[in-house]
Amino acid sequence: MPTTPDLWHHYGRARASRDRAVPRAFRWDWAQAGGPGAEVLGDLGGRVVGELGAGAGRQAAHLVAYHAPAEVVAVDASPAQHALAVGLYGHLAPRLRCVYAGAVEHLRVRAGAYDVLYSVFGAVDFTEPRALLPAACAALRPGGRLVFSTLAHHVGGAPPEVTATEIPGRTPGGVVASMRRWVLTASVWANALERAGFAGVRADVLPAAGDREHAVGTLLVRAFRPAG
């Protein structure tokens, strides 16, 4: 597992200290304030669901508590985020399973294991698409779906790109570092998904919410592994 510093060490820790509740709503948008909810994932009753880059596991916990899946697997490569998820929602096991692993390595050994995979500004944003998307397609059962939300444009307002961008992060010791993030156009995402074996690609822009200065649009993308 990671040989580099955990750049997600500090993320969400302040909230975890004061908010341990299972969220009552599932949100895809950047502001977590509106737009569609878990219905985008389809009927989850009895399904096996995986979250890629689950962070503290809040969305996964919501699905377990309110949507009756057989199992939700919350995958994250950050030891700090994995520990947060276990600490907050470990009591929801065995229907919620928190896994410390990189998304690609996890998916590559689980061919046909999932009915639904999703990412909310998670591993899809921070993993090379040419590695992640084919692994995700293979890990889905025929007819299974992948849904993810990502930035429709950069946080500062710059337009999306066709390649990865370096963004700032912090090591556990607080040293400024950088990580790669894929903020891509809808057409680039669609082409990457189709090359990976997906079909029925749909991309919708969710309007930015919040104050105008910090508002960020969300790109919500859906695709299916062909049933045939």
Disulfide bonds with the S-S distance in Angstrom:
none
